Amino acid sequence: MHPVATEPRRLLVIEPCEECRTLFPRLRAAGWLVESRSLSQAGQHPCQVGMLCFHANILSRLGELKALIADNVAEWVALVSPKDMANVELCDFISEWFFDFHTMPVDLERLLVALGRACGMAHLREHSERCLADESHELLGESASIRRVRKLIEKLGTTDSPILIRGESGTGKELVARTLHRLSARANMPSVAINCGAIPENLIQSELFGHEKGAFTGAHQRKIGRIESADGGTLFLDEIGDLPLEMQANLLRFLQEKTIERVGGSKSITVNVRVIAATHINLEEAVDKGTFREDLYYRLNVLQVQVPPLRERLPDVPLLASHFASLFSVEAGRRPRRFSQAALVAMASHKWPGNVRELANRVRRGLVIAEGRQIEAEDMGLDQVIKLPPLMGTLEEYKLRAECQAVSDALMQYSQNLSQAARALGVSRPTLYRLLHKHQLSWSGGRLDNANS
C-alpha cells in the first residue's frame, strides 16, 4: 500500500539573511516548501506561513510590510536579533502583526513547532474567510432559526409581492431586505431605502414623493422622491410603523394605483416598484389603537419574514463576532483578533438586548481596546462569567454515590471487622449487609469488590 501524499506546507521567507538561508535545507527536510522573495515581490506568492528576518532594510519599510500582512491569510513569524528587541516600536509592531517571534541564533526545534502551529492557524483563517466571502452566507449563522429565514428568503426573493419584515431593533431587517432584492428579478435595478422614523414629519412627503420647483419655500429646483428613484427596482420602507397617518393614506393610494404626484405637481407619474417594509413594533396592536391603517397593513403584509432575536440564536454568535472582527479590523488599522475562551463564554451568556447591532458595536470596541492577541470579555464591556462544571446527575444520584463511597471507605478502614465498620457508619450490622447488597459491593477475606467494576 502506497503512503498518502500530503500537500507540502508553503513557507515564504522575505529577504532572508545568511542565517535564514542556512535553515532552508533542514526546513525542507521537515516537509516545508520554502521560497524566498523580496518584500516587493512577496504579495504575488501565496503561502500558509511567512517568515521575516528583521534587518535595517526592513525596519525602514514597516508600512509596506503591514500592507502585505493585512492582505493575506498567512500567519507570520519574525526572526529578531537580541539588540533589536530594545526597539519599542519594533516590539509593538511584532506583537500586533506576527503570530510568533524568535531571537537569533535560532533554536530550530522551537522554530519548527511555531511554524507548525502557525500553519494550522492559517488553515483556520483561510476556511473562515472563504465562508464569509460566500454570498450565500450573507445572513450568517447555522442555527435552526436563521436557516429557516434563509430558506424562506430564497422562496420569497423570486416573487414580486409586497413583503413585511418583522423583528426587534438590531436583528438585521435591512440586510434581509437587501438579500431579497439581490435574489429578485429586479436585482440589476435600483434598491432604495428610507427610514420612516428618521425623517421629520414636515419633510417626509417630499422625501417619498419628490417636489416640483417652487412647491414650497426653499424648493429651488425639482426633486425626485425615493419612490420614483426606485422605479423598476425595490423600495424598502424601514420602520413603517412610525409613518404618520396622513402619509399612510398617500402611501396606500400609491400601492393601489401605482402612480404618484410630486408635491406641487398635478401630473400622475407611473412607478413600478416592489415594496418591502420592516417594523419592530406590533402592527396589529397599532391597528387596534388607530395609529396604523388597517387597509395599509393588509396591503403590506402579503408575505412575511420574522427575523429572530440574537438571544434565540446564540450558537451563531462566534461566527458573527469573527465576521465583525474581520470587517472592523481594517477600520481600526489592526489585524483581526480572535476571542479568548472567556470572551466566548461571556458572549454566550449575554442576553443581547440590542441584538446583532449590539454585537457589532461591542466587537468594534474590543478591537480598539484589546492589548493582547485575543479580545477579552472586558474589552467588549461584558462581564466575566465563571463557567461551572455541569451537574453529574440528580440529587438522588448524588446521595447514592455518597452512600456508596461512605460504605466503601468504612470497609477499607475496618477491613477485618464488619461490626466496627457498621458502628463507624452509625448503622446496624444487618443494615450494613443491606447497603452492601444495594450498591452491589461484596466482601470476602478483608477484600472489597464492586460488582459494577
C-alpha positions, 0 to 999 in steps of 0.5 A, a space after each residue: 500500500 502506497 503512503 498518502 501524499 500530503 500537500 507540502 506546507 508553503 513557507 515564504 521567507 522575505 529577504 532572508 539573511 545568511 542565517 535564514 538561508 542556512 535553515 532552508 535545507 533542514 526546513 525542507 527536510 521537515 516537509 516545508 516548501 520554502 521560497 524566498 522573495 523580496 518584500 516587493 515581490 512577496 504579495 504575488 506568492 501565496 503561502 500558509 506561513 511567512 517568515 521575516 528576518 528583521 534587518 535595517 532594510 526592513 525596519 525602514 519599510 514597516 508600512 509596506 510590510 503591514 500592507 502585505 500582512 493585512 492582505 493575506 491569510 498567512 500567519 507570520 513569524 519574525 526572526 529578531 536579533 537580541 539588540 533589536 528587541 530594545 526597539 519599542 516600536 519594533 516590539 509593538 509592531 511584532 506583537 500586533 502583526 506576527 503570530 510568533 517571534 524568535 531571537 537569533 541564533 535560532 533554536 530550530 526545534 522551537 522554530 519548527 513547532 511555531 511554524 507548525 502551529 502557525 500553519 494550522 492557524 492559517 488553515 483556520 483563517 483561510 476556511 473562515 474567510 472563504 465562508 464569509 466571502 460566500 454570498 450565500 452566507 450573507 445572513 450568517 449563522 447555522 442555527 435552526 432559526 436563521 436557516 429557516 429565514 434563509 430558506 424562506 428568503 430564497 422562496 420569497 426573493 423570486 416573487 414580486 409581492 409586497 413583503 413585511 419584515 418583522 423583528 426587534 431593533 438590531 436583528 438585521 431587517 435591512 440586510 434581509 431586505 437587501 438579500 431579497 432584492 439581490 435574489 429578485 428579478 429586479 436585482 440589476 435595478 435600483 434598491 432604495 431605502 428610507 427610514 420612516 422614523 428618521 425623517 421629520 414629519 414636515 419633510 417626509 412627503 417630499 422625501 417619498 414623493 419628490 417636489 416640483 420647483 417652487 412647491 414650497 419655500 426653499 424648493 429651488 429646483 425639482 426633486 425626485 422622491 425615493 419612490 420614483 428613484 426606485 422605479 423598476 427596482 425595490 423600495 424598502 420602507 424601514 420602520 413603517 410603523 412610525 409613518 404618520 397617518 396622513 402619509 399612510 393614506 398617500 402611501 396606500 393610494 400609491 400601492 393601489 394605483 401605482 402612480 404618484 404626484 410630486 408635491 406641487 405637481 398635478 401630473 400622475 407619474 407611473 412607478 413600478 416598484 416592489 415594496 418591502 417594509 420592516 417594523 419592530 413594533 406590533 402592527 396589529 396592536 397599532 391597528 387596534 389603537 388607530 395609529 396604523 391603517 388597517 387597509 395599509 397593513 393588509 396591503 403590506 403584509 402579503 408575505 412575511 419574514 420574522 427575523 429572530 432575536 440574537 438571544 434565540 440564536 446564540 450558537 451563531 454568535 462566534 461566527 458573527 463576532 469573527 465576521 465583525 472582527 474581520 470587517 472592523 479590523 481594517 477600520 481600526 488599522 489592526 489585524 483581526 483578533 480572535 476571542 479568548 475562551 472567556 470572551 466566548 463564554 461571556 458572549 454566550 451568556 449575554 442576553 443581547 438586548 440590542 441584538 446583532 447591532 449590539 454585537 457589532 458595536 461591542 466587537 468594534 470596541 474590543 478591537 480598539 481596546 484589546 492589548 493582547 492577541 485575543 479580545 477579552 470579555 472586558 474589552 467588549 464591556 461584558 462581564 466575566 462569567 465563571 463557567 461551572 462544571 455541569 451537574 453529574 446527575 440528580 440529587 438522588 444520584 448524588 446521595 447514592 454515590 455518597 452512600 456508596 463511597 461512605 460504605 466503601 471507605 468504612 470497609 477499607 478502614 475496618 477491613 477485618 471487622 464488619 461490626 466496627 465498620 457498621 458502628 463507624 457508619 452509625 448503622 446496624 450490622 444487618 443494615 450494613 449487609 443491606 447497603 452492601 447488597 444495594 450498591 452491589 459491593 461484596 466482601 470476602 477475606 478483608 477484600 472489597 469488590 464492586 460488582 459494577 467494576 
